[in-house]
Amino acid sequence: MSKAIPLTVAAALAAAATVLAGCGGGSDRSARLDALRDDPMAAYEPSGAELVDTEEQSEGTTTLGKPQLAKYDRLFALDGDGEAALDEALAAAKAAGWEIAGGPRQSVGGVVGLGERRLATGKARLAVTLFTDDRALRDEVSPPALKISLEHLDS
């Protein structure tokens, strides 16, 4: 019986390693996040703004098996006219090759402008959100704030 326990443990470890390898995010997955990071809008900084947060997420699956898309977000505290900052960011996105869908629309806590673009790794979405009140912001960030979100749509 003492031999059966180590074999069972070894089999369980092998199974866990197989599952984790499937969730780890192979080269395609890191390539998708890299494509978002390499986009000009990932480096865009509104004039007079302070970068307060950067978040990124590799493509993969949650522990419950739900797919997660690659994402890259940056949040800026603005020191001036928020609407002008939103307009400038959307103009920069258009100049960088993003197809902007209509004009900005109202969203929870502010205004958002949306765009899409095909990257070398597939289709991506851009959301540029101007937060005009603090409902959707963390406590340490005051409006106006601008968030630039890039998300890979292809899995």
N, C-alpha and C positions, 0 to 999 in steps of 0.2 A: 504494500500500500504506500510506502514511503516513496517508491519510484513513480507512482501514479500522480501524486500531488505535484512534483516538479514538472512532469509532462503536461499536466493540466494548466499549470501556471505558465509554462512556456507557450502552450497553444493560445491561452488568453492574451499573452503579451504580443504574440505574432498577429492575432486578430486585431488587437488595438492599434498596432503599428500600421496595419493595412488600412484601417478606417482613417487614421490620422493622416496617412499619406494621401488619401483621396481628398481630404479637406484642406491640405496644406497650401494650395495655391501654386501650381507649377509655373513654368516659364511664361506661358500664355497669360496667366493671371497677373504676374508681376509686370509683364509687358504692357498690359492694359493700364495699370496704375502709372507706370512710367510714361505712357503716352499722355495721360492726363497731366502729370507733373511737367511734361515738356511743352505743353500747350502755352502759348503766350499769355492767356488769361490766368494761368496758374501763377505767373510772376507779376501780373498787373497789380499796381498799387495806386489807389486814388491819391491825388495831390492833397497834401495836408492831413493825411490819415495815419493812424498808428495801428500796426498789425497787433491784434490782441489774442488771436488763436488760429491754429492750423490743425486740421484733422484730416487723416487719410485712412482709407479702408481698402484692403486688398479684396479682390473678388474671391469668393468661396462660398461656403455654406455655414449656416449657424449650427449649433449643436443639435438642433431639432431637424436639420436637413433643409431648411429654407434657404434659397439662393440669396446671396448678397452680391451686389454689383460693386465694381471698383469705384471709389469716390475720392475726391480731393476738394476740401473746403478751406477757405480763409475768411476770417472775420476782421473787419477794420472798424475802429472807433473814428468817427469823422469829426473834424474841427471846423465845419462850415456848413454850406448849403448842401443838404442831403440829396435833393432832387437834381442839382447840378452834378453831383458825384455819380448818381445813377445814370444820368444821360451820358456823361463822359465814359463810364465803364461800358455801356452798351455800344457807344461809338467805337471804342477800342476793340470790343468783341467783333463787331462787324468788320473792322479793318483787319482783324486777325483771321477772317474767313468764316466766322459764325453766321449762320442764317437766323436773324432775329425774327421771332414770330410776333408781328404786330407791335403794339406799344406796351408799355408797362401796365400791369393790372393790379388792382387791390388784392392784398393778401392779409392773413392774420398778422397784425402788428406792423403792417407797412405796405410796400409796393414791390412787385417782382417783375422783372423782364426775363423772357425765356428765349433760348436759342438752341439750334442743333447744328451738328457738323460731323462729317465723316473724318475720322482719324485713320492712320495706317492700320490700327488694330480693330476698327469697326466704328459704329455709330456712337456719338456722345451727345449729352445734353448739358446745357449751361443754364444756370439760374443766377441772376444777379438780384439780390434782395436788399431793399432799403428798409431798415427798421426805423419807424417813426415814433414808436412808443415801446415801452419795456416789457410788454406781455410775452414776447418770444425771446427775450435776451436774458443772459445770466445776470446775477445781481451786480457783478463788478463792471458790467458794460452798460453805458447809458446811451440813449438815442441822441442824435442819429448815428446809426451804424450800418455798414454795408457788408454783405456776405456774398462771396463769389463761390459758387458750388459747381463743380464739374463731376459728371457721372457717366460712366461707360454703360451703354445700353445693351450691347451684345454680350452674350454669355458663352 
